[in-house]
Amino acid sequence: MNRSELARVVALLSAAYPNAQISVATSEVYEEFLADLEARHVLAAVRRLVNISKFLPTIAEIRETARDELHEELETERRQRERALAKAAPPPLDRKESAAGAREVLRAILGGMDESFSGAEESEP
């Protein structure tokens, strides 16, 4: 996150929790410990926490909720990729159909080899 995004997060927290009276030092600590996260995840986390928290969320609560936001985003992207792949790929064959088809292909490739092997086995003492 850049400084303006961090300032926006602190301003949102300050407005949502006016009784907290966020000092400059507290603001700097929040900015320092949230700087490595993506702005969209932190903002989503703060919005979620503002809706459920009676008190100013801690840095740990914001980080945990931002991580949850990231996981939800990744899970949504994974599901979208799976749906796209399912549309692009042919449906899988039934196992029985696959096995029967494989036997037919092998018989076609091997031709009459089964018969010549079975005849050789019978002639051995």
LINHULIN-V673224 format. One record per residue. SS is DSSP state (@ for helix, = for strand, . for the rest). BURIAL is 1 if it has 9 or more other C-alpha atoms within 8 Angstrom, else 0. D_CENTER is the distance of its C-alpha to the mean C-alpha in whole Angstrom. Layout:
{{SS & BURIAL & D_CENTER} {SS & BURIAL & D_CENTER}}
//
This chain:
{{. & 1 & 22} {. & 0 & 25} {@ & 0 & 28} {@ & 0 & 29} {@ & 1 & 25} {@ & 1 & 26} {@ & 1 & 29} {@ & 0 & 28} {@ & 1 & 25} {@ & 1 & 28} {@ & 0 & 31} {@ & 0 & 28} {@ & 1 & 28} {@ & 1 & 32} {@ & 0 & 33} {@ & 0 & 31} {. & 1 & 32} {@ & 0 & 36} {@ & 0 & 37} {@ & 0 & 35} {. & 0 & 37} {. & 0 & 35} {. & 0 & 37} {@ & 0 & 37} {@ & 0 & 36} {@ & 0 & 33} {@ & 1 & 32} {@ & 0 & 32} {@ & 0 & 30} {@ & 1 & 27} {@ & 1 & 27} {@ & 0 & 27} {@ & 0 & 24} {@ & 1 & 22} {. & 1 & 23} {. & 0 & 20} {. & 1 & 17} {. & 0 & 16} {@ & 1 & 18} {@ & 0 & 16} {@ & 1 & 14} {@ & 1 & 18} {@ & 1 & 19} {@ & 1 & 17} {@ & 1 & 17} {@ & 1 & 21} {@ & 0 & 22} {@ & 0 & 20} {@ & 1 & 22} {@ & 1 & 25} {@ & 0 & 25} {@ & 0 & 25} {. & 0 & 27} {. & 0 & 30} {. & 0 & 31} {. & 0 & 29} {. & 0 & 26} {. & 0 & 26} {@ & 1 & 24} {@ & 0 & 22} {@ & 0 & 21} {@ & 1 & 20} {@ & 1 & 18} {@ & 0 & 16} {@ & 1 & 15} {@ & 1 & 14} {@ & 1 & 12} {@ & 0 & 11} {@ & 1 & 11} {@ & 1 & 8} {@ & 0 & 6} {@ & 0 & 7} {@ & 0 & 7} {@ & 0 & 3} {@ & 0 & 3} {@ & 0 & 6} {@ & 0 & 6} {@ & 0 & 5} {@ & 0 & 8} {@ & 0 & 10} {@ & 0 & 10} {@ & 0 & 11} {@ & 0 & 14} {@ & 0 & 15} {@ & 0 & 16} {@ & 1 & 17} {@ & 0 & 20} {@ & 0 & 20} {. & 0 & 21} {. & 0 & 24} {. & 0 & 24} {. & 0 & 24} {. & 0 & 28} {. & 0 & 29} {@ & 0 & 30} {@ & 0 & 33} {@ & 0 & 33} {@ & 1 & 32} {@ & 0 & 34} {@ & 0 & 37} {@ & 0 & 36} {@ & 0 & 36} {@ & 0 & 39} {@ & 0 & 41} {@ & 0 & 40} {@ & 0 & 41} {@ & 1 & 44} {@ & 0 & 45} {@ & 0 & 44} {@ & 0 & 46} {. & 0 & 49} {. & 0 & 52} {@ & 0 & 51} {@ & 0 & 50} {@ & 0 & 54} {@ & 0 & 55} {@ & 0 & 53} {@ & 0 & 55} {@ & 0 & 58} {@ & 0 & 58} {@ & 0 & 57} {@ & 0 & 60} {@ & 0 & 63} {. & 0 & 62} {. & 0 & 64}}
//
